[in-house]
Amino acid sequence: MPLGVCYYPEHWPAERWAIDARMMRERGLEWVRIGEFAWSLLEPRPGVYSTDWLDQALTTLHSAGLKVVLGTPTATPPAWLTAREPSLLRVDSSGRRLSHGGRRHACTTNPRYRKLSRTITTMLAERYGDHPGVAAWQIDNELGNHGSARCYCPTCRHAWQQWLCSTFGSLAALNQAWGTTFWSQTYSDWEQIPLPSDPVGGGHNPALLLAYRRWASLQQVEFCRQQVEIIHAHAPQRPVLTNIAPGDDEIDWFDLAASVDVIAWDNYPHGFPSWSAVSLFHDHIRGLKRQPFWVMEQQPGPINWTPTNPPVPPGQVRLWTYQDAAHGADNVLFFRWRACRIAQEQYHSGLLNHAAQPTRGAAEAAQVAQEWQAHGAPQAAPRHVALLIDYADLWAQQLDPHAQGWSYWKLVQSIYGSLARHGIGVDVIRRGSDLSGYSLVVAVAPMLSNPSEASQWRDWVAAGGTLVATPRTFTKDQHNCWSDQPLPAGLTDLFGAEVAEWTALAPSEPWQAAWDAAHPFDVPLWAEVLQPTLANPIVRYTSGYATGSPAVTACTYGKGMSVLIGAYPAPELLAGLWPRLLPNAVALPPGIEHITLDDGHLWLNHSDNHTTVAVPGSWRDRLSGHHYTQEVALEPRAIVWLHQTQDGV
Ligand code: GAL
């Protein structure tokens, strides 16, 4: 599996480019991404293009044997443009128009900005579409980053109202769907419909807020798609990608991924709370198109934008790169080649330091390149467990978390993290996806109900699947209005239980529940008291007025089983659940990741501890050549890649 690096030739003298290219190749790097912020160099004056520098950079990199990913520069429109046309600048939620000097400052919904973006993209595609060195394209850079997916400018107001008109067809339909009889909100003209940034007393209607989030996401997808079309027309053989920044959840990444050939993401593990949160994001990205992905930017050492910017110990970059591959990355590019002397990111490390000396990150990248040259990269086996997620559920819960501290992503993370700590490989896929091939599926807070999905779940469980659903399942409709049925709406037969009552729980006042009365654990945030009709209670509340009431139920349905989790799934609840549902679930030592491969096992030690894990059988480590029969000792940041051998061979 190839490795590469992100490079900014425009930051360094041209005499340096050939030296850098040679040094990249010496470290086994094959890809180099360039160009994604270079608009003001490519078009220094309106309509006047300057591409000699890029021609020369491409020739230099290509003749050194590197394959180039060329970026379109639409994340950074030039100062002459924003000065001439300030109405293209984005307006934030407090009504302030951005100014020049950073990035992602343009409104990507604006038809004029879209036209200018298509023009610069067309220029690049015409000029480099069949360049032998340009092997892939990247659209823009981190669409939606810096809160940029949601703009509140006058152009957006008009576009949003027009979109509502074409989506709902009539004001009567919109008024009905949004429940605008509440507080006399009924609209009689599309132009009366506010933007969420407009100040109101008592907050906006949650149906309007969710619709705006859907609309804003679609704008980004359309902006990307328009550029993809241009590249496809001029470079039909080259994959077109775009790179996702985790944490930016203003865009439905499933929709964005559908607009490109291959999806990529930017992996800075220090921006995550845990190693399993990084693995989750890998699996989320793999699930977007249900195909391998690229890591377009991999953290190469310390970075500059977290609160503490901690050190990166020896072995860590190599470990992260193995984690990338084992979760489905096809190509991994490090960000960046050389630490930058100028402007905003001077404290960010690179594979070279500011003085052009190779860093530890460079040595580890070179080591991985050599190892994968010799053995290929580790490939995970297909997973049989899936998490179902959805961006509309996420947005609706962000808009009205109801319980202090409720976070959809934290819930996804805690369920994924618990499965990972039990050695269970997981796909993270969109609600409504085909479920064949899975034996267990967890629907994570699927709040917005969907009757056709309810039928899909019934059929899938009846045929033998195990469906687990969490609190807040099927409580509202797709417009974010509450259901008029017992909860979970339209699913009480499948779960053999109803939600008798539900409540938020203050952080200082959790309830308790237990698998067996001797071992109660806290239930934070949320509790649903379940009323079984056919299901069996498997966890009960042990505190307060709900003592003895079911907190989790399980129900046989056809050949399968449905499990309804009413209590917020605390670690103890989940740790009790997996071994009951998954025969191969085994609690692993803290920090240890186990990935089942097509032809063996990968063990990664993400912790600072020396740990031992049991490996019954006869195994050889591809990397060290060591032979193991009982157990493997894993030192901090160890990578052990086992394949089965005949005893002692
Ligand atoms: C990414 C971005 C890069 C660079 C990097 C620094 O989010 O795409 O351009 O800013 O962060 O870590």
Residues whose N, C-alpha, C, O or C-beta is under 5 A from the ligand:
A	BS01	GAL	E142 A245
